[in-house]
Amino acid sequence: MSQLDILLIILRVAFGAFVPLSSVALLVWMERRGAAFFQDRAGPNRCNIMGFRAGGLIQNLADGIKLAFKEDIIPGHITHKFYFILAPVLVFMTALISFAVIPFADTLVLGGNDYVMQAIPLDIGILWFLAVVGFGVYGIILAGWSSHNKYGILGGLRAAAQVISYEIPMGLALVSLLVVYGTVNLNEIARFQGQLLFGCIPMWGFLLQPLGVVIFIVSAFAETNRTPFDLAEGESEIVAGFHVEYSAMKFALFFMGEYVAMFVSSALIITLYFGGYQIPWFTTETLISHAKPVALVLILLIPVGMYFITGWIKKNNLSHYIRLNDPRAREAKVYIWGFWIFTLVIEAILLALLLFSSGGNTTHIFVALLQIATFLLKTYAMCFVYVWVRWTLPRFRYDQLQRLGWQTLLPLALLNIFITSAVVVALS
């Protein structure tokens, strides 16, 4: 094994571990700012370091420090302390490991060698995800049971029933999708969506499975215990449910596990139904053969986009009342300078690619980075949908949740299988 092989393995694993972890802070910020936007209020805008608020991100740092130094209490009535401690670790680790098989770029070819852009390059793909993500509910059940608290036990029971109710429609929605794709390998599924339907429309999964994408997304919301499916921790009914006895970093692991699961499920949704790392009308081969024109277009578009972003920052990063020498205006100037310096660095890299690159490894790396950026952009857009739904819809009653799973989604998923199979057989 060469040094390049070892380096790429380390980079792939690092991406698979650190991107979901670092996304927790960004998603918490998105949740808070999104909630403020939908409720017509300011959101986090006070916590700062030397006057710099980073748009509310410093609040996340303060919360992390608080949870790290908070007293970790294990109530005296808990007899199964091992399972009590294991539960949040299980929830967090299963969410993190499930990202390992999701491809974040097409296969990278360097020096005649192929490098699959997954943390763990397995052919079983979606089966790994289904196998691993199912263990997450065991952590919730263990947390409720080991807490020896009636609200915790009710939360664990609710979570178990909810997972059973919604994993079945999710699995059936995947059956319909796999009938179309003919493979469980997520990288091949993403490549399949690079084709064009009728010669002009990107062949993304949501066009091939319009009913299946709705069933899968609704089931994914339920699997991640997000509103309106957060019955396992309904504050108004069972006062936080399965994690009612948890504090400090154990509670933080549950909290982080939810956001990692949200990121991973968003990544899976866009991989299955929205093209994954594919850029519409630009397959990997097209990008490689037209790398310089693409770089030229980016050189022209990035400054335009940055102009509007920095203009938005300058307009909105102000106090809500008139202040002499407004400190937020000074703060905005620092951010604007930082964004433009970052833009100049990107422009210099693209210009060097345009002037000095002669193809080969440089072009392949450029295309891989472009696909990674596309993958992340789509994933965070799907994460925003999670936030959007949470702060728009109220929590269901438990009988409504079960009725939706068994009486609506399950029959629709079975109907979707029959329709998909009939169409595939007819067209074959």
N, C-alpha and C positions, 0 to 999 in steps of 0.2 A: 504494500500500500504506500503510495507516494505522499509527499508532504501536502500536495494540493488536495488529495482525497481526504486526508485527516482534517485539513482546514475547512473544507466544505461540509464535512460531517459536523464539526463543531459549530459552524455558522448555522446550519439547518436546525440542529437541536436548540441552539441559543434562540433562534427566531421562534421556534415552537414553544419555548418556555417563557421567554421574557416579553414577547409581544402581548400575549394574553394577560400577563401579570401587570405590565405597565399600562395596559388598557383599563385596568380597574380605576385608577385615578382619573383618567379621561372620561370614563363612563359615569362615575359619580358626579364629576363636574357637569357632564351633559344632562344627567338626571336633575340636578339642582337648577341649572339654568333653564332647562326645558320646563320644569315645574313652574318656575317663576314666570316664564313667558306665557304659558297657558293660563296661569292664574293672574296675569297682569300685575306682577310685582317685580321688584328689583333682583331678588336672589342674593347669593353671597357676595358682598362687596365691601366688607369692613376689614376682614383679617388681612394683614399685610406684613411684609418684611422691609423695613426702611422705606415705607411708602409704596412699595410695589405689591399689587394685589393679584397680578397675572390673571385678571378677569374672573377671580374667584377660586383659582386653583390652590392658592395658599391656604384656603380653608381646609382643603383635603389634607395638607401637610399637618395642620394643627390637629385635626381629628385623628390622624395616624399616630402622632406623638402622644396624644391623650390616651388612646387605646393601648399603646405599648407600655405606658407607665401606670395604667389603672390597676387597682388591686384585683388579682385573679381569685375569685371566690368559688370554692366548691362547697355547696351546702352540706351540712352534717348529716342530713337524712339520706344522702346518696350512698348506696352500698356497692354499686358496680362502677367504681371510679374509672377503671380501665376503659370501659365502653363509653362512659361519659366524656372522656378525653379523646377517644378514637373517633367519635361521631363527627365533629367539625373537620378533622383532618381528612376523613373519608370523603366528605362532601366537597372539600376544596380540591383534593388530589384527583378525584374522578373527573371533575370539570376540567382540570388542567390537562390531564393525560388524553382526554378525548379529542383534543385539538391535534394530536400528533400525526394523524393520517390525512389531514386536510391539505391539499396542495395549494401553495401560495404563488406559484409560477409554473410555467411549462418546464419540461425537462431541459436542463442546461447542458449544452454540449461544449466542452472545453478540451482542446487537444485530442479530439476523436473519442473522448470518453463521455458517457451520459451520466448526469447527476440529477436524480429525482428530487424536486423541490418540496419535500415533506420531511418533517422531523423524524418520522419512522416510515420509511418507504415500504409499505405493505400493500399487497395486491387485494387484500380482503376489504379495504376501504370502509365502506358504510357498515359492514358487519362489525368491525372493530368499534365504531362509534356506538352502535346499538348495544353491544356487549358491555362496554365500559360505562356509558352514561346511565345504564340501569342500576349500577351499584350506588349511584348518588343518593337514591331514595333510601337505601339501607342506612346511610348516615343520619338521615332525618328520622327514620324509625328508631334507630338506636338512641338518638338524642332524646326523643320523647319518652321512650321506655326507661332509659337509665336515669332520667330526671326524677322519677317517682313523684310526679306532679300531674294532677288530673288534666290540667290544660296542656301540658306537654304530651301526655299520652293521646289526648284527643287530636292534637296536631299531627302526631306520628301516624295515627290511624287514618286521618283525612289524607295525608300525603300518600300512603300506601294505596288507598282506594282510588285516588286521583291518578296515580301513575298507571295502575291497571286499566283504568277507563280510557286513558288517552294514548298509551303506548300501542294499543291495538289499532286504532285508526291511523296512527302515524306509520306503523309497520305496513298496513295495507296500502296507504298512499305511496310508500316506497316500492311496494310490489308493482303497482301500475307504472311507476317511473322506470323501474329496472326492466320491465317488459319493453319499454321504448328504447332505453339505452343498451340493453343486452349485456351489461357488465356491472360489477359492484366496485370496480376500481375507480376511485374518485378522480384520479388524474385523467383517465380515459373519458369519464363523464364530462369533465371540463373541456377536453379536446373536442368531444362530439358537438358541444354547443358553439364551437367556432365555425360550423358550417352555416350555409344560408338556406333559408326556406323560400321556395319559389325564386331563388336566385337573387333576392334582395333583402330579406328579413332575417336577422340573426336567429338561429335555431335554438333559442334559450328554452329551458325547461318549462317556464310558466306559460309559454305559448303552446307547447305540446301537451301540457297537463294543467289546464286552467282550473279545474276542480281540485286536482291533487295538491296544487300549491296552497290553496285556501285551507284544506284539511291539514296539511303538514304544518303550516304556520300557526294555526290555532292550537294544534297539539303541542307544538314547540313552546308556545306561551305557557301551556299547562305544565309541561315537563320542567320548565325553569321556575315554576311557582311565582310567576309575575302576575300582577293585577291585569285582568279581573279574575285570575285563577289562584290568588294567594290565600286560599282557604286554610292552608296548613298553619298560617301564622296570623289569622284574622284578629287584629287588635280589639275590635269592638265586640268580639265573641269569646275568644280564648286567650286574650292578652299576650300575644306573640307566640302562642302555641309551643312548638317543639323546642324553641331556644329561649323559653321564658326563664330558665335557671342559669343561663350562660352570661358571662361578663368578660370584659377585657379582650385579650387576643383570641380567646375561644369564640366569642361572639363575632370578632372581626373576621375569623376564618369563614364562618357562615356567610357573613356579609360579602366578603371577597369572592367566595364560591358562587354566590348568586350572579355577580357581575361577570366573572370568568365564564360561567355557563351561558350567560346572555351573549357574550362575545363569540363563544364557540358555536352556539346554535345559529347565530347570525351568519357566521362564516360558512356553516354547512348549508343553510338556506340559499345563500348566493351561489355556492358551488353547485348545488343540485338544480336550481331553478333560474338563476340570473347570470349564468355564464362564467361564474368563478372569476379567474384572473383574465378572462378573455375581454379584449377591447372590441366593441361592436365593429364589424366589417374589417377588422385587422387581425388575422391569424398570426401565429408565431412566425410562420414562413414569410408572410407579407411584411411584418415588422422588420425581420432580418434583412430582407432584400431592399427595403425602403427606409433603412435606419437614418440616413442623412436627411432626406426630406422631412421625416418625423421630427428629428432633432431641430431642424430649421423652424418648423411650425411651433414647437415648444418654446424656442428662443423668442418668437414673436408673441405668443399667447401668455406666457408666465408673467412678464412685466405688466401686461394689461390687467390680468387677474389680481396681481399684487397691488396695483393702483387702486382698484375698487376696495380691496380688503383694508388697506391702510387708510383710505378715505372713510370707511365705516368706523375704524378704530378712532380716528381723529374726531369724528362727529359724536360718537357715543361714549367715549371714555372721558366724561366730564361729570362734575358734581351736579346734583339735581336742583341746585340753587346757585345763585350768583356768588362767586367767591373771588376775591382779589388774589392773583398769583395761584390760581387753582392747582393744587398738587397733582390732581389727576391729569391735567393737561400736560404737565411736565412728564408724568409717567407715560402718557401716550406717545410723546416724542421718542422716548427710549425704545418702546415697542416698535414704532415705525422704522427707526434706524436699524433695529435688529432684523426686522423682516426684509428690508431692502438689502442689507449685507448678505443675508441668506440667499436672496434672489440673485445677487451678483455672483455668489459662489456657484450656484446652479447654472447660471448663464455661462460662466467661464468653463465649466465642465462640458456643457453642451457644445460650446464653440470649439473647444479642443477636439471633441468627437467629430465635429463637422469638418475641421481643417486637417487633422492629423491621422484620423482613423482610416485604416485601409481594409476594414472588415475583420473577420476572424473572431478571436476571443473577446475583443473589446465590444464588438457589435452584439454578441450573444449576452454579455453581461449587461449592456445597456437595455436590451429587450427584457431581460429577466427583472431588472430594477423597475422598469416601466410597468410590467405585469404585477409585481408586488405592490406598487403604489395603487394600481387599479383595484387589486384584491382588497386592500385595506380601506380604500375609499368606499367601495360597495358595502363592505362589512360594517363600517361605522354608520353608513346611511341606513342599513337595516337595524342597527342598534337604536338609532333615533326613532324608528317605527315602534320599537319596544317602549321607549320613553313616551312617545306620542299616545300610544294606547293606554299606558298606565294612568296618565293624567287626563284622559278623556272619558274612559268608561268606569263605572262604579263596580265594586266587587259583586260577583254573583252570589246568590244563596246556594247552599250546598246541593239542594235538590235540583236547582237549575243547572249547576255544573255537571251533575251525573246525567241529567236528561239530555244535555247537549252532547255528551260523549257517547252514550249508548243509543239514544233514539234519533240522533241527527247525523253525527259524524260517521258512526259505524255503518249504517245503511248507505250513506253517500260514498264511503270508501269502497264498499263491496260493489256498488253500481259502477264506480269509476273503473274498477278492475275489469268488469265485464265489457264495458264500452271500449276501453283501451285494447283489450285482447281482440275484440271483434275488428277494430280498425286496423290493428297491426296485421292480423291474419288476412284481412281483405286486401291490404296494400302490398303484402309480401308476394 
